[in-house]
Structure formats: C-alpha cells, structure tokens
Amino acid sequence: MPETLHSARERGRPRQFDPDSALDLAIPVFREKGYHSASITDLSEAMQLTAGSIYKAFHDKRSLFLQVFARYTSLRNQTLRQRLTQQPDGRAKIAELLRFYLESASDMEGRRGCLVVGSAIELGLLDDGLAGLVRAALERNQHTIRQLIEQGKQDGSVHPRHDAQALSSVLMCLVLGMRVAGKSGELPAHDRLVATVMALLD
C-alpha cells in the first residue's frame, strides 16, 4: 500500500517532549560528571533523546547547561524556602538550612554531588559567562545565610556580638564542605554536627 503524505509527515514529525522533564533528566549527568566531562552521548542516553533532538531543542551543550543550572537552583531554592518558612526564628532557620544541606550531602543524593559546588570546582575551566553564573549562585546562597543571621540577631536567637558577614562566610564554607564530603563518603551524625555548628551562634 503506498505511503500517504499524512503518514510520511507523522513519521517524520519530531517526538514531542516536556522541556522541564528533559532538563530534570539532564541534571544528574551534570551533577555527577561536571560540565566538561558530560558528553552529548551521556546526555542523550539520560534524557532519552537523540543528539539531534537535543541540539534542536537546546542548541548546544552550553545552552542546555544554562537551563539545567537555572532549573536545579530554582527547584532547590524553592524547597529550602518552604522549609525555612516553617521555622520560628533566625536560629531555627539556620539549623534547618544545615539539615537541608546535610540531607543533600547524604547517601546517593550526596554521591551525585551538588551542581553549584561541582561547577565552582570547575570554575577555572568555565568561560566567563558560566563562571559568573556560578559565582552569582554562591553569592545568593551566602546572602541567604547572612539574612538568617541578621534575623536571628534581631529576634534574639543569635548573639548580637556576631559579625553577620564574617559568620555567613564561615557557615558558607561549612555548607560547601558538606557537599564535597558527601561526594566521597558518609558524614558524621547529623544531629551532633548541627549542634556543633549552632554553638558558633552563641
């Protein structure tokens, strides 16, 4: 039976897919391998798309990474904000932030690594645009910590003698260290670690 024009169009029509779902499938690849080591073949297998479909939808690996990075940070920030709003004061919010990052650094989630931290480690290998994106994400994270410290100083849950900028830098380093440590192995008991860090706020 001769092929109709309609059936030819149907067969040649590119497969439809949800962009956000495709980005979610690409996130683990960049988390585990980093920007430079993630190949189009790796991404194609994970996203269940042909290389041609990836290039057609996202243009190139760099553009894909930009969208993946934006979605990853947006989803994580949304989850963190939801958890922080449930806490009564600045000190409790800082403790919850630490628990959030400890959970992210544990088990399989931890071994996959953090896209922001992994990209920060690659910073010297990234072009100026990508490096600026990573730096901006790190600055936003530290700004969030600093705001929580300031809130704690105002509501009395954090000692007023603390320099919010200096303390936020210390906590930021601890948070980044958690993600690096989680990539290579298990972290100590979470409750003890949180209690130890929280003593810095006294």
N, CA, C and O of each residue as an XYZ file, in Angstrom:
808
protein
N       0.856     -1.186      0.000
C       0.000      0.000      0.000
C       0.894      1.239      0.000
O       1.792      1.342      0.836
N       0.673      2.171     -0.908
C       1.538      3.342     -0.987
C       1.415      4.210      0.265
O       0.344      4.341      0.858
N       2.520      4.781      0.633
C       2.553      5.629      1.819
C       1.871      6.955      1.510
O       2.156      7.586      0.492
N       0.981      7.369      2.381
C       0.290      8.640      2.180
C       1.169      9.780      2.671
O       2.098      9.583      3.454
N       0.848     10.992      2.182
C       1.584     12.173      2.614
C       1.410     12.384      4.113
O       2.336     12.810      4.803
N       0.192     12.077      4.616
C      -0.081     12.267      6.047
C       0.791     11.335      6.890
O       1.376     11.760      7.886
N       0.878     10.055      6.486
C       1.666      9.108      7.272
C       3.141      9.462      7.221
O       3.856      9.259      8.203
N       3.615      9.991      6.090
C       5.014     10.392      5.985
C       5.307     11.548      6.931
O       6.361     11.594      7.565
N       4.362     12.482      7.019
C       4.542     13.610      7.925
C       4.549     13.149      9.379
O       5.343     13.617     10.195
N       3.620     12.193      9.688
C       3.554     11.683     11.052
C       4.871     11.029     11.446
O       5.370     11.251     12.549
N       5.443     10.214     10.537
C       6.668      9.503     10.842
C       7.847     10.459     10.961
O       8.760     10.225     11.753
N       7.833     11.537     10.177
C       8.943     12.477     10.196
C       8.828     13.554     11.250
O       9.761     14.331     11.452
N       7.682     13.609     11.930
C       7.467     14.650     12.926
C       8.343     14.375     14.145
O       8.364     13.244     14.630
N       9.063     15.369     14.654
C       9.913     15.143     15.823
C       9.092     14.775     17.050
O       7.992     15.288     17.255
N       9.644     13.881     17.860
C       8.958     13.436     19.058
C       8.766     14.608     20.014
O       9.699     15.365     20.278
N       7.550     14.749     20.527
C       7.262     15.813     21.470
C       7.758     15.405     22.854
O       7.701     14.231     23.220
N       8.246     16.381     23.621
C       8.685     16.092     24.979
C       8.508     17.326     25.829
O       8.443     18.448     25.326
N       8.433     17.104     27.112
C       8.281     18.199     28.056
C       9.661     18.742     28.391
O      10.489     17.995     28.912
N       9.942     20.011     28.116
C      11.288     20.551     28.349
C      11.745     20.428     29.798
O      12.902     20.094     30.051
N      10.859     20.692     30.749
C      11.254     20.608     32.152
C      11.624     19.179     32.539
O      12.583     18.957     33.279
N      10.861     18.214     32.035
C      11.178     16.811     32.322
C      12.523     16.427     31.710
O      13.297     15.681     32.309
N      12.791     16.942     30.518
C      14.069     16.669     29.872
C      15.211     17.276     30.673
O      16.258     16.648     30.833
N      15.019     18.492     31.178
C      16.052     19.133     31.998
C      16.280     18.348     33.289
O      17.418     18.196     33.734
N      15.200     17.852     33.885
C      15.334     17.072     35.117
C      16.167     15.815     34.883
O      16.916     15.391     35.763
N      16.039     15.224     33.707
C      16.816     14.024     33.387
C      18.282     14.355     33.117
O      19.162     13.512     33.290
N      18.531     15.588     32.692
C      19.910     16.002     32.415
C      20.654     16.417     33.682
O      21.883     16.362     33.726
N      19.918     16.829     34.706
C      20.553     17.317     35.934
C      21.540     16.317     36.529
O      22.669     16.704     36.831
N      21.163     15.032     36.715
C      22.114     14.098     37.318
C      23.407     13.924     36.523
O      24.464     13.676     37.102
N      23.326     14.051     35.210
C      24.521     13.892     34.373
C      25.527     14.995     34.685
O      26.707     14.723     34.907
N      25.057     16.235     34.700
C      25.955     17.345     35.004
C      26.414     17.311     36.458
O      27.539     17.711     36.758
N      25.561     16.840     37.362
C      25.955     16.746     38.771
C      27.079     15.737     38.964
O      28.038     15.990     39.693
N      26.951     14.600     38.309
C      27.916     13.524     38.514
C      29.200     13.724     37.718
O      30.283     13.387     38.196
N      29.090     14.266     36.514
C      30.245     14.342     35.622
C      30.855     15.733     35.521
O      32.019     15.869     35.145
N      30.084     16.773     35.851
C      30.561     18.126     35.632
C      30.263     18.584     34.208
O      29.892     17.787     33.346
N      30.432     19.869     33.984
C      30.093     20.435     32.677
C      30.973     19.875     31.561
O      30.462     19.449     30.525
N      32.274     19.873     31.761
C      33.175     19.494     30.681
C      33.154     17.990     30.389
O      33.269     17.587     29.232
N      33.009     17.173     31.408
C      33.063     15.721     31.207
C      31.741     15.127     30.723
O      31.714     14.012     30.203
N      30.659     15.862     30.890
C      29.364     15.370     30.403
C      29.328     15.467     28.884
O      29.449     16.556     28.324
N      29.165     14.347     28.231
C      29.137     14.338     26.767
C      27.698     14.367     26.262
O      26.757     14.081     27.003
N      27.550     14.712     25.010
C      26.223     14.685     24.400
C      25.676     13.263     24.413
O      24.470     13.065     24.558
N      26.544     12.281     24.266
C      26.101     10.885     24.335
C      25.528     10.580     25.714
O      24.469      9.964     25.828
N      26.233     11.013     26.770
C      25.727     10.826     28.135
C      24.361     11.480     28.298
O      23.431     10.884     28.842
N      24.259     12.698     27.823
C      23.017     13.449     27.966
C      21.899     12.836     27.136
O      20.752     12.781     27.578
N      22.230     12.378     25.944
C      21.241     11.754     25.067
C      20.640     10.516     25.719
O      19.426     10.314     25.686
N      21.503      9.683     26.317
C      21.021      8.476     26.982
C      20.154      8.817     28.188
O      19.103      8.207     28.388
N      20.582      9.776     28.985
C      19.836     10.130     30.189
C      18.506     10.803     29.856
O      17.490     10.532     30.496
N      18.517     11.680     28.852
C      17.316     12.431     28.504
C      16.389     11.662     27.572
O      15.267     12.091     27.306
N      16.864     10.526     27.081
C      16.084      9.684     26.168
C      15.702     10.459     24.901
O      14.587     10.368     24.387
N      16.688     11.221     24.431
C      16.523     11.999     23.215
C      17.726     11.757     22.317
O      18.818     11.461     22.802
N      17.529     11.883     21.020
C      18.663     11.796     20.114
C      19.504     13.063     20.245
O      19.020     14.098     20.703
N      20.753     12.969     19.843
C      21.612     14.153     19.865
C      21.006     15.267     19.021
O      21.069     16.440     19.389
N      20.421     14.894     17.891
C      19.790     15.892     17.025
C      18.648     16.613     17.722
O      18.485     17.824     17.569
N      17.853     15.866     18.492
C      16.742     16.488     19.214
C      17.244     17.438     20.290
O      16.651     18.489     20.532
N      18.353     17.053     20.940
C      18.934     17.923     21.967
C      19.415     19.225     21.343
O      19.137     20.311     21.852
N      20.140     19.102     20.232
C      20.638     20.309     19.572
C      19.488     21.183     19.057
O      19.559     22.411     19.110
N      18.433     20.538     18.562
C      17.302     21.296     18.035
C      16.580     22.045     19.153
O      16.170     23.192     18.974
N      16.426     21.389     20.315
C      15.676     21.989     21.416
C      16.515     22.969     22.231
O      16.009     23.990     22.697
N      17.813     22.651     22.401
C      18.644     23.437     23.321
C      19.852     24.092     22.649
O      20.613     24.805     23.303
N      20.032     23.855     21.354
C      21.073     24.500     20.526
C      22.470     23.903     20.733
O      23.099     23.482     19.762
N      22.968     23.858     21.969
C      24.276     23.265     22.208
C      24.389     22.897     23.686
O      23.487     23.191     24.471
N      25.487     22.260     24.062
C      25.640     21.795     25.447
C      25.666     22.960     26.416
O      25.127     22.860     27.518
N      26.277     24.048     26.027
C      26.356     25.203     26.916
C      24.970     25.747     27.230
O      24.654     26.020     28.388
N      24.144     25.904     26.204
C      22.787     26.406     26.402
C      21.963     25.440     27.244
O      21.162     25.855     28.082
N      22.168     24.152     27.012
C      21.483     23.148     27.825
C      21.905     23.277     29.281
O      21.063     23.238     30.178
N      23.207     23.430     29.521
C      23.709     23.548     30.890
C      23.119     24.778     31.574
O      22.753     24.715     32.747
N      23.023     25.889     30.856
C      22.454     27.108     31.434
C      21.033     26.858     31.927
O      20.666     27.298     33.016
N      20.232     26.151     31.126
C      18.856     25.875     31.521
C      18.795     24.866     32.658
O      17.965     24.988     33.559
N      19.674     23.867     32.615
C      19.739     22.882     33.694
C      20.128     23.556     35.007
O      19.527     23.297     36.049
N      21.136     24.420     34.945
C      21.620     25.109     36.144
C      20.511     25.977     36.742
O      20.313     25.996     37.957
N      19.795     26.694     35.880
C      18.712     27.560     36.350
C      17.599     26.740     36.988
O      17.056     27.132     38.021
N      17.257     25.612     36.389
C      16.176     24.790     36.950
C      16.620     24.140     38.260
O      15.850     24.097     39.220
N      17.838     23.640     38.308
C      18.357     22.998     39.522
C      18.351     23.978     40.693
O      17.856     23.650     41.771
N      18.888     25.157     40.493
C      18.958     26.130     41.583
C      17.564     26.622     41.969
O      17.299     26.852     43.149
N      16.677     26.783     41.000
C      15.323     27.234     41.289
C      14.569     26.215     42.131
O      13.922     26.581     43.112
N      14.645     24.942     41.759
C      13.937     23.900     42.500
C      14.469     23.767     43.918
O      13.696     23.646     44.868
N      15.803     23.789     44.061
C      16.392     23.653     45.393
C      16.070     24.864     46.268
O      15.759     24.710     47.449
N      16.143     26.052     45.702
C      15.829     27.247     46.473
C      14.366     27.269     46.905
O      14.041     27.716     48.005
N      13.496     26.789     46.037
C      12.073     26.730     46.375
C      11.845     25.771     47.547
O      11.104     26.090     48.478
N      12.481     24.599     47.500
C      12.339     23.626     48.582
C      12.893     24.183     49.890
O      12.280     24.034     50.947
N      14.053     24.826     49.808
C      14.654     25.387     51.017
C      13.775     26.484     51.602
O      13.574     26.526     52.816
N      13.249     27.368     50.769
C      12.382     28.443     51.261
C      11.165     27.881     51.984
O      10.765     28.395     53.029
N      10.581     26.831     51.430
C       9.415     26.215     52.062
C       9.758     25.677     53.445
O       8.966     25.798     54.380
N      10.929     25.089     53.570
C      11.337     24.550     54.865
C      11.652     25.665     55.861
O      11.333     25.553     57.045
N      12.272     26.730     55.385
C      12.646     27.821     56.284
C      11.427     28.561     56.822
O      11.429     29.005     57.971
N      10.386     28.697     56.002
C       9.205     29.445     56.445
C       8.488     28.757     57.599
O       7.689     29.385     58.294
N       8.763     27.486     57.808
C       8.105     26.748     58.886
C       8.822     26.908     60.228
O       8.347     26.406     61.247
N       9.956     27.601     60.235
C      10.756     27.747     61.454
C      10.446     29.084     62.139
O      10.171     30.074     61.462
N      10.488     29.117     63.472
C      10.003     30.281     64.217
C      10.953     31.476     64.287
O      10.495     32.607     64.445
N      12.266     31.253     64.174
C      13.197     32.371     64.320
C      14.457     32.122     63.493
O      14.613     31.073     62.867
N      15.353     33.114     63.508
C      16.553     33.029     62.684
C      17.415     31.835     63.023
O      17.916     31.158     62.125
N      17.598     31.563     64.307
C      18.442     30.445     64.723
C      17.873     29.114     64.231
O      18.605     28.271     63.713
N      16.571     28.937     64.397
C      15.932     27.694     63.948
C      16.026     27.554     62.430
O      16.158     26.445     61.913
N      15.959     28.669     61.724
C      16.065     28.623     60.265
C      17.481     28.235     59.837
O      17.655     27.502     58.863
N      18.485     28.720     60.551
C      19.864     28.338     60.234
C      20.059     26.845     60.470
O      20.694     26.164     59.665
N      19.514     26.337     61.573
C      19.614     24.903     61.859
C      18.921     24.089     60.765
O      19.422     23.045     60.348
N      17.772     24.572     60.307
C      17.046     23.865     59.248
C      17.830     23.910     57.939
O      17.858     22.928     57.197
N      18.460     25.038     57.655
C      19.299     25.150     56.459
C      20.438     24.131     56.515
O      20.743     23.486     55.512
N      21.061     23.986     57.675
C      22.142     23.000     57.821
C      21.625     21.590     57.601
O      22.278     20.784     56.939
N      20.448     21.283     58.156
C      19.866     19.944     57.957
C      19.547     19.704     56.491
O      19.723     18.597     55.983
N      19.078     20.742     55.815
C      18.776     20.625     54.391
C      20.022     20.244     53.601
O      19.975     19.351     52.755
N      21.132     20.916     53.875
C      22.360     20.621     53.144
C      22.967     19.278     53.564
O      23.579     18.590     52.746
N      22.800     18.912     54.822
C      23.289     17.601     55.261
C      22.523     16.482     54.571
O      23.119     15.493     54.142
N      21.208     16.631     54.461
C      20.405     15.632     53.761
C      20.813     15.560     52.290
O      20.867     14.480     51.701
N      21.096     16.718     51.710
C      21.508     16.761     50.305
C      22.873     16.116     50.089
O      23.193     15.671     48.987
N      23.683     16.071     51.166
C      25.035     15.519     51.056
C      25.107     14.065     51.488
O      26.198     13.506     51.594
N      23.956     13.442     51.739
C      23.940     12.079     52.274
C      23.509     11.058     51.226
O      22.781     11.371     50.284
N      23.979      9.837     51.418
C      23.569      8.687     50.615
C      23.782      8.949     49.119
O      24.745      9.610     48.731
N      22.882      8.428     48.287
C      23.035      8.565     46.842
C      22.956     10.022     46.407
O      23.653     10.438     45.481
N      22.106     10.797     47.076
C      21.985     12.217     46.751
C      23.327     12.911     46.932
O      23.720     13.743     46.115
N      24.023     12.566     48.001
C      25.323     13.165     48.250
C      26.367     12.738     47.242
O      27.187     13.546     46.806
N      26.339     11.466     46.871
C      27.346     10.967     45.927
C      27.163     11.550     44.531
O      28.124     11.651     43.768
N      25.953     11.930     44.199
C      25.733     12.586     42.910
C      26.388     13.963     42.874
O      26.791     14.443     41.814
N      26.489     14.589     44.040
C      27.140     15.891     44.110
C      26.182     17.037     43.874
O      25.053     16.847     43.421
N      26.649     18.217     44.185
C      25.874     19.448     44.008
C      26.305     20.120     42.709
O      27.500     20.276     42.457
N      25.355     20.511     41.896
C      25.689     21.133     40.616
C      26.412     22.458     40.821
O      27.319     22.792     40.059
N      26.024     23.211     41.835
C      26.669     24.501     42.082
C      28.094     24.300     42.580
O      29.027     24.924     42.076
N      28.261     23.422     43.577
C      29.594     23.183     44.139
C      30.506     22.541     43.108
O      31.668     22.927     42.976
N      29.980     21.555     42.371
C      30.783     20.919     41.330
C      31.221     21.916     40.274
O      32.352     21.862     39.791
N      30.337     22.815     39.919
C      30.675     23.837     38.931
C      31.684     24.826     39.500
O      32.537     25.334     38.772
N      31.587     25.104     40.809
C      32.548     26.005     41.447
C      33.953     25.408     41.403
O      34.937     26.127     41.228
N      34.034     24.090     41.565
C      35.330     23.413     41.500
C      35.910     23.524     40.090
O      37.126     23.594     39.912
N      35.024     23.539     39.092
C      35.453     23.658     37.689
C      35.628     25.112     37.251
O      35.902     25.381     36.082
N      35.472     26.040     38.178
C      35.362     27.455     37.839
C      36.453     27.933     36.880
O      36.175     28.677     35.939
N      37.690     27.506     37.122
C      38.798     27.957     36.291
C      38.718     27.436     34.864
O      39.388     27.958     33.973
N      37.900     26.405     34.640
C      37.784     25.827     33.303
C      36.577     26.358     32.539
O      36.432     26.100     31.344
N      35.708     27.102     33.231
C      34.490     27.599     32.597
C      34.741     28.941     31.920
O      35.631     29.691     32.322
N      33.959     29.234     30.901
C      34.077     30.543     30.279
C      33.509     31.607     31.217
O      32.879     31.282     32.223
N      33.732     32.866     30.887
C      33.364     33.959     31.786
C      31.875     33.960     32.115
O      31.487     34.228     33.252
N      31.045     33.663     31.127
C      29.600     33.677     31.345
C      29.163     32.620     32.333
O      28.389     32.901     33.249
N      29.658     31.392     32.153
C      29.301     30.304     33.055
C      29.891     30.528     34.444
O      29.232     30.276     35.453
N      31.132     31.000     34.492
C      31.776     31.264     35.779
C      31.001     32.329     36.551
O      30.833     32.217     37.765
N      30.532     33.360     35.852
C      29.749     34.404     36.501
C      28.437     33.873     37.053
O      27.980     34.299     38.114
N      27.837     32.943     36.330
C      26.591     32.324     36.770
C      26.800     31.558     38.072
O      25.983     31.642     38.989
N      27.896     30.811     38.145
C      28.192     30.028     39.339
C      28.497     30.948     40.517
O      28.008     30.733     41.626
N      29.303     31.964     40.269
C      29.634     32.917     41.351
C      28.371     33.587     41.890
O      28.231     33.772     43.099
N      27.462     33.946     41.001
C      26.218     34.596     41.423
C      25.388     33.671     42.300
O      24.774     34.116     43.270
N      25.365     32.377     41.962
C      24.613     31.409     42.770
C      25.229     31.280     44.156
O      24.504     31.216     45.149
N      26.547     31.243     44.235
C      27.227     31.155     45.530
C      26.965     32.410     46.358
O      26.742     32.328     47.566
N      26.993     33.564     45.709
C      26.728     34.824     46.424
C      25.298     34.863     46.945
O      25.054     35.358     48.046
N      24.344     34.342     46.164
C      22.957     34.312     46.633
C      22.823     33.407     47.852
O      22.106     33.729     48.799
N      23.518     32.275     47.821
C      23.455     31.352     48.954
C      24.009     31.998     50.214
O      23.424     31.870     51.289
N      25.134     32.691     50.084
C      25.709     33.339     51.255
C      24.811     34.492     51.722
O      24.687     34.736     52.922
N      24.197     35.187     50.790
C      23.285     36.269     51.156
C      22.117     35.724     51.977
O      21.697     36.348     52.951
N      21.597     34.567     51.589
C      20.511     33.943     52.346
C      20.955     33.641     53.769
O      20.228     33.916     54.724
N      22.149     33.074     53.909
C      22.671     32.763     55.249
C      22.837     34.037     56.067
O      22.482     34.080     57.245
N      23.375     35.069     55.437
C      23.581     36.334     56.152
C      22.246     36.926     56.612
O      22.157     37.462     57.717
N      21.221     36.836     55.784
C      19.900     37.334     56.169
C      19.355     36.577     57.377
O      18.740     37.177     58.258
N      19.576     35.276     57.423
C      19.093     34.480     58.554
C      19.826     34.859     59.834
O      19.232     34.910     60.911
N      21.120     35.124     59.704
C      21.887     35.560     60.878
C      21.371     36.913     61.375
O      21.190     37.110     62.576
N      21.140     37.831     60.456
C      20.617     39.149     60.820
C      19.246     39.014     61.479
O      18.942     39.704     62.453
N      18.429     38.124     60.941
C      17.113     37.902     61.540
C      17.266     37.368     62.957
O      16.558     37.799     63.867
N      18.196     36.423     63.145
C      18.432     35.858     64.462
C      18.930     36.905     65.454
O      18.544     36.889     66.623
N      19.786     37.817     64.988
C      20.274     38.890     65.864
C      19.120     39.808     66.285
O      19.075     40.283     67.419
N      18.201     40.045     65.365
C      17.084     40.934     65.660
C      16.062     40.284     66.595
O      15.492     40.954     67.457
N      15.828     38.960     66.423
C      14.819     38.308     67.274
C      15.425     37.719     68.555
O      14.712     37.138     69.373
N      16.754     37.875     68.722
C      17.396     37.447     69.952
C      17.854     36.003     69.986
O      18.360     35.543     71.010
N      17.689     35.271     68.880
C      18.079     33.862     68.871
C      19.548     33.668     68.489
O      20.095     32.580     68.670
N      20.191     34.718     67.962
C      21.620     34.706     67.642
C      22.253     35.863     68.424
O      21.701     36.962     68.479
N      23.409     35.602     69.022
C      24.049     36.622     69.863
C      24.357     37.873     69.034
O      24.900     37.764     67.934
N      24.016     39.061     69.551
C      24.195     40.302     68.774
C      25.647     40.673     68.508
O      25.914     41.529     67.665
N      26.596     40.046     69.210
C      28.005     40.406     69.009
C      28.548     39.918     67.673
O      29.612     40.362     67.241
N      27.835     39.015     67.015
C      28.368     38.386     65.805
C      28.379     39.351     64.618
O      27.451     40.136     64.427
N      29.446     39.271     63.830
C      29.546     39.957     62.542
C      28.848     39.065     61.515
O      29.345     37.995     61.166
N      27.695     39.520     61.041
C      26.879     38.681     60.155
C      27.622     38.297     58.883
O      27.495     37.168     58.411
N      28.395     39.223     58.323
C      29.121     38.928     57.090
C      30.188     37.864     57.332
O      30.307     36.911     56.562
N      30.966     38.030     58.406
C      32.032     37.060     58.702
C      31.448     35.693     59.037
O      31.942     34.668     58.567
N      30.398     35.683     59.850
C      29.801     34.405     60.246
C      29.143     33.710     59.056
O      29.194     32.484     58.947
N      28.528     34.485     58.169
C      27.914     33.875     56.986
C      28.976     33.244     56.092
O      28.717     32.227     55.448
N      30.173     33.838     56.046
C      31.264     33.259     55.255
C      31.704     31.925     55.850
O      31.975     30.968     55.124
N      31.773     31.873     57.189
C      32.154     30.627     57.864
C      31.118     29.540     57.593
O      31.476     28.414     57.246
N      29.840     29.867     57.749
C      28.781     28.880     57.526
C      28.722     28.453     56.060
O      28.436     27.296     55.754
N      28.994     29.396     55.162
C      29.006     29.059     53.738
C      30.101     28.049     53.444
O      29.888     27.099     52.692
N      31.265     28.249     54.028
C      32.364     27.295     53.838
C      31.997     25.919     54.379
O      32.325     24.900     53.771
N      31.316     25.890     55.523
C      30.883     24.619     56.106
C      29.881     23.909     55.195
O      29.958     22.698     54.991
N      28.941     24.684     54.654
C      27.931     24.105     53.767
C      28.578     23.528     52.512
O      28.250     22.418     52.094
N      29.495     24.284     51.916
C      30.190     23.790     50.718
C      31.002     22.550     51.051
O      31.057     21.604     50.266
N      31.630     22.561     52.219
C      32.403     21.394     52.638
C      31.545     20.160     52.820
O      31.973     19.048     52.511
N      30.333     20.353     53.320
C      29.408     19.222     53.470
C      29.156     18.544     52.127
O      29.160     17.318     52.024
N      28.935     19.370     51.097
C      28.623     18.803     49.782
C      29.819     18.067     49.194
O      29.658     17.031     48.548
N      31.023     18.601     49.414
C      32.231     17.924     48.923
C      32.438     16.619     49.682
O      32.755     15.592     49.082
N      32.258     16.658     51.013
C      32.433     15.454     51.825
C      31.402     14.393     51.468
O      31.709     13.201     51.452
N      30.180     14.827     51.182
C      29.135     13.881     50.828
C      29.401     13.174     49.518
O      28.904     12.070     49.296
N      30.172     13.788     48.655
C      30.523     13.179     47.365
C      31.436     11.974     47.558
O      31.420     11.043     46.752
N      32.233     11.992     48.629
C      33.233     10.941     48.815
C      32.885      9.940     49.907
O      33.499      8.876     49.978
N      31.915     10.255     50.760
C      31.585      9.309     51.819
C      30.533      9.851     52.753
O      29.971     10.924     52.535
N      30.274      9.080     53.812
C      29.238      9.453     54.759
C      29.713     10.552     55.701
O      30.888     10.608     56.065
N      28.798     11.414     56.086
C      29.084     12.468     57.051
C      28.775     11.973     58.460
O      28.026     11.009     58.618
N      29.336     12.612     59.488
C      29.042     12.211     60.860
C      27.563     12.378     61.189
O      26.796     12.925     60.396
N      27.176     11.903     62.364
C      25.777     12.005     62.789
C      25.280     13.437     62.631
O      25.896     14.379     63.130
N      24.171     13.586     61.939
C      23.693     14.916     61.582
C      23.384     15.775     62.794
O      23.751     16.950     62.833
N      22.711     15.199     63.787
C      22.323     15.988     64.954
C      23.534     16.565     65.669
O      23.519     17.724     66.081
N      24.579     15.764     65.816
C      25.777     16.245     66.503
C      26.469     17.329     65.680
O      26.955     18.320     66.226
N      26.508     17.132     64.371
C      27.159     18.123     63.519
C      26.411     19.454     63.574
O      27.032     20.510     63.691
N      25.077     19.407     63.490
C      24.280     20.631     63.552
C      24.480     21.323     64.900
O      24.660     22.539     64.954
N      24.448     20.546     65.990
C      24.617     21.125     67.325
C      25.979     21.804     67.459
O      26.087     22.869     68.067
N      27.000     21.196     66.900
C      28.339     21.763     66.965
C      28.423     23.089     66.226
O      28.999     24.057     66.723
N      27.835     23.120     65.021
C      27.855     24.355     64.223
C      27.023     25.439     64.897
O      27.412     26.607     64.905
N      25.883     25.060     65.462
C      24.993     26.044     66.057
C      25.631     26.711     67.274
O      25.249     27.821     67.645
N      26.598     26.039     67.895
C      27.294     26.646     69.029
C      28.050     27.907     68.618
O      28.356     28.750     69.462
N      28.352     28.039     67.332
C      29.017     29.240     66.834
C      28.120     30.474     66.952
O      28.612     31.602     66.936
N      26.818     30.266     67.069
C      25.885     31.383     67.120
C      25.673     31.918     68.521
O      25.032     32.952     68.708
N      26.212     31.213     69.510
C      26.007     31.630     70.916
C      26.822     32.877     71.249
O      26.772     33.364     72.379
